[in-house]
Amino acid sequence: MIGDITLICLYGPESVGKTTLAKQLAAHYQTVFVHEVARDLITSNDLTLEDYVRIGHAQTETVLKALPTANRLLICDTDVVTTALYSEIYLNDVPPVLAELEKDVPYDRYFLLNIDVPWVADGLRDLGHRRQEIYQRFKNALEARHLPYIEVSGSWADRWATVTAEIDRLLA
């Protein structure tokens, strides 16, 4: 929690419904959500370590700037842990500053979205063939950092029920 705002992160590999769910949750809770800023900054996955640093800073700044506009709850479509994971996946290296940036936004709850939904290609998504491995990396990253999370799987209705029940509990 930052101030009186509860922060949640929709977290997981590509094409698991984070953006769609973030928009729906923001409407349901009459608040704002922070989108995946990397999508504003990149046109391919051919990135440098400096690009990942730029993305990490931009994501953190966007979250912090959104706090004053949030209504008790801020929903984030991704986080800096994700940035670090993709840096590791694509470059086999992670800029140390990303670990520092992770500390700037303490999420109250992570929702790890499972890969049990269809993968949809777009201009940036290219890891569909590695979904299970990538999912495990995301889960391992949460556990290594001792971050509070709930796994979210099943139908879209099941996912909605799981996430809203936990958010309601956090806001109570």
Secondary structure in CASP SS format (residue, H / E / C, confidence):
PFRMAT SS
TARGET T0000
AUTHOR 0000-0000-0000
METHOD secondary structure of the structure
MODEL  1
M C 1.00
I E 1.00
G C 1.00
D C 1.00
I E 1.00
T E 1.00
L E 1.00
I E 1.00
C E 1.00
L E 1.00
Y E 1.00
G C 1.00
P C 1.00
E C 1.00
S C 1.00
V C 1.00
G C 1.00
K H 1.00
T H 1.00
T H 1.00
L H 1.00
A H 1.00
K H 1.00
Q H 1.00
L H 1.00
A H 1.00
A H 1.00
H H 1.00
Y C 1.00
Q C 1.00
T C 1.00
V E 1.00
F E 1.00
V E 1.00
H C 1.00
E C 1.00
V C 1.00
A H 1.00
R H 1.00
D H 1.00
L H 1.00
I C 1.00
T C 1.00
S C 1.00
N C 1.00
D C 1.00
L C 1.00
T C 1.00
L H 1.00
E H 1.00
D H 1.00
Y H 1.00
V H 1.00
R H 1.00
I H 1.00
G H 1.00
H H 1.00
A H 1.00
Q H 1.00
T H 1.00
E H 1.00
T H 1.00
V H 1.00
L H 1.00
K H 1.00
A H 1.00
L H 1.00
P H 1.00
T H 1.00
A C 1.00
N C 1.00
R C 1.00
L E 1.00
L E 1.00
I E 1.00
C E 1.00
D C 1.00
T C 1.00
D C 1.00
V H 1.00
V H 1.00
T H 1.00
T H 1.00
A H 1.00
L H 1.00
Y H 1.00
S H 1.00
E H 1.00
I H 1.00
Y H 1.00
L H 1.00
N C 1.00
D C 1.00
V C 1.00
P C 1.00
P C 1.00
V H 1.00
L H 1.00
A H 1.00
E H 1.00
L H 1.00
E H 1.00
K C 1.00
D C 1.00
V C 1.00
P C 1.00
Y C 1.00
D C 1.00
R E 1.00
Y E 1.00
F E 1.00
L E 1.00
L E 1.00
N C 1.00
I C 1.00
D C 1.00
V C 1.00
P C 1.00
W C 1.00
V C 1.00
A C 1.00
D C 1.00
G C 1.00
L C 1.00
R C 1.00
D C 1.00
L C 1.00
G H 1.00
H H 1.00
R H 1.00
R H 1.00
Q H 1.00
E H 1.00
I H 1.00
Y H 1.00
Q H 1.00
R H 1.00
F H 1.00
K H 1.00
N H 1.00
A H 1.00
L H 1.00
E H 1.00
A H 1.00
R H 1.00
H C 1.00
L C 1.00
P C 1.00
Y E 1.00
I E 1.00
E E 1.00
V E 1.00
S C 1.00
G C 1.00
S C 1.00
W H 1.00
A H 1.00
D H 1.00
R H 1.00
W H 1.00
A H 1.00
T H 1.00
V H 1.00
T H 1.00
A H 1.00
E H 1.00
I H 1.00
D H 1.00
R H 1.00
L H 1.00
L H 1.00
A C 1.00
END
